[in-house]
Amino acid sequence: MTTTRQPKRSYSQIIHDHMLAGKRISNMEAYDQYGMTCFLQRISDLRAAGVVIQDEVIEKNGKRYKSYWIDKSDDDAEVIL
C-alpha cells in the first residue's frame, strides 16, 4: 500500500489561502485556528512579496486589535509564494 504525502504548507500559504477564501483573520484567530504565534511576521512577509493586504482596527469590549483581509478585486492576490 502506497500513500502519497501532501507537501506541508507554510504559515504564509495558510494565511494567504485563508484570506483568498474571502475570510478576515486577526492575530488571535490565527493562533486559535492554526496554532500560529508568528502571524504578524507572516503578514509582513506576504506584503513584502507583493500581496495587497487590507487591515482595520477593531475595538470590542474596550480592547483593540487588527483584522486583515484581501480584497477580491485586487489583481495581485495570485502572488506565488
N, C-alpha and C positions, 0 to 999 in steps of 0.2 A: 504494500500500500504506500503510495507516494502522496505526500502533501505538499502543496505549494505555499510558501510563506509570502505574505504580503510585505512589501517594504515598509519599514516603520516611518511614519510621517513625523516631520519636525514640528515643534510647537508653532513656528511661523506658518507652516502649511495648515495646521489645525485651526489657528485663528483666522487665517485668510479664507479658508473654506467656510468657516462659521459665518463670517461677515458676508461672503458672497452669496450665502443662502438667504440673505435679507435680514439677518438677525443682528441685534446690537449685543455688545458684550462689555462688561466692566471688569476691573481688576478682581473683585471678589467673585464674580460669576466665573471667571477663568479659573480661579482656584477651586471653586465648588464643583464645576463641571469636569475640569481636566487635571486638577491637582497641580496647576501651573503657578509657580511662585515668581517667575521671571516675565510676567505678562507685559509690563511697560517696556522692557527692553525689546521684546518681540514686536511691539507696535512700532518702536523706533527703527528696528531692522526693516520692517515692511515699508515704512515711509522712505527709508534710505534706498530701497530697491525700486522706488517709483510708484508705489501704491498710494493713491489719494485716500486717506482715512479721515473721515469727519469725526468730530468729538463735541460733546456737550456736557457742561457741568450741571449736575442734578443735585437738588437739595431735597432731602427726605428725612423727616424726623430730626431736624436740626443738624444733620450730617451732610457733607458734600462729597461727591465723587464724580468721576467722568465716565461717560458711556461712549463707546466707539462703534462706528459702522462704516460701510462702504456704500455710497450711492449707486444704485443700479445704472444710472445714466453715465457714470464715469467710464470712459473708453479704456482706461489703463488698468481696470480691475483684473485683467487677464495676465498680469505680470508673471513670468515663470520664476518660481522660487527654487 
